Amino acid sequence: MINDDDAGASEQDIIGLIEQKGIQGRLKMIFVETPANPTNDLFDIEMCSRVAAKYSGDGKSVLLAVDNTFMGPLWQHPLQHGADIVLYSATKYIGGHSDLIAGAAIGNEPIIKQIKRYRTVLGTIADPQTSWLLMRSLETMKIRMEAAEKNAAVIAQFLSAHPKVEQVFYLGFTDVIRPAQSQILKKQCSGYGAMISFDMKGGQDEAFRFLDNLRHIKLAVSLGGTESLAEHPFTMTHSDIPVEEKYRYGITEKMIRLSVGIENVDDLIQDIGHALS
Ligand SMILES: Cc1ncc(COP(=O)(O)O)c(C=O)c1O
């Protein structure tokens, strides 16, 4: 059975679910995070925008919002594929130095006007120091992201060849691990990013032992910074998701998520190799 939020659900599956749930009249927004955190599953933005268009009309527009945090503003441009709003945790690649908390919404003028109105009411406005830090960060965003992507490609290869690693969920391996998503990758991503998840052989004990033995890479749930971070999605970022649901998405006790930074890649490989052994 396909669930409404499963990667791999076809346009007909999603339309079928909307109709089956009887929510077509109330539908206001389709929200998608692609690549999905932490599995790197891909969702077809263009297909989601067709579904949104199907339920728009008669003065009502169903908006498509895409969380593009994993791809930053570099490797995926959802507006070009039919999204109405692109959302970023600017805390991640845009800020890039783990020293600020901010968010960004991108879209056309009428949509941004509405968001601005609510922002005034709710008070979610970046303070001057955060704004200054963001301006500083934007100057290096592209080179930081490119350096992280380059490191990630080397680390993904290293992990995939390691005897203690069962499987590596990296966008660069989509053709092999998820051939059904290859076309989506080709159509909407211009890079493989710098987020890698992998399953250890074994279970939670092995995953925890790996994390405990990292010396350079820090244990933390953020991502997109200059420094590499590792975390255990099952008990950290995704701890509030019911266990059966986590299993359905492939988020298990043996999974580790890495946000690859811009350090010397040999140091990172050495750290990962040591922790694995
Ligand atoms: C994909 C994604 N979107 C949004 C967020 C939310 O970010 P923030 O904590 O800056 O609001 C996160 C945070 O981890 C994330 O990973």
The ligand as an ORCA input file, in Angstrom:
! r2SCAN-3c Opt
* xyz 0 1
  C      15.135     19.788      6.103
  C      14.924     20.738      7.257
  N      14.006     21.700      7.158
  C      13.777     22.559      8.162
  C      14.474     22.492      9.352
  C      14.149     23.456     10.456
  O      15.191     24.288     10.706
  P      15.223     25.350     11.893
  O      15.526     24.555     13.124
  O      16.332     26.285     11.526
  O      13.887     25.979     11.949
  C      15.430     21.507      9.504
  C      16.185     21.408     10.766
  O      16.886     20.502     11.060
  C      15.677     20.606      8.415
  O      16.606     19.635      8.522
*
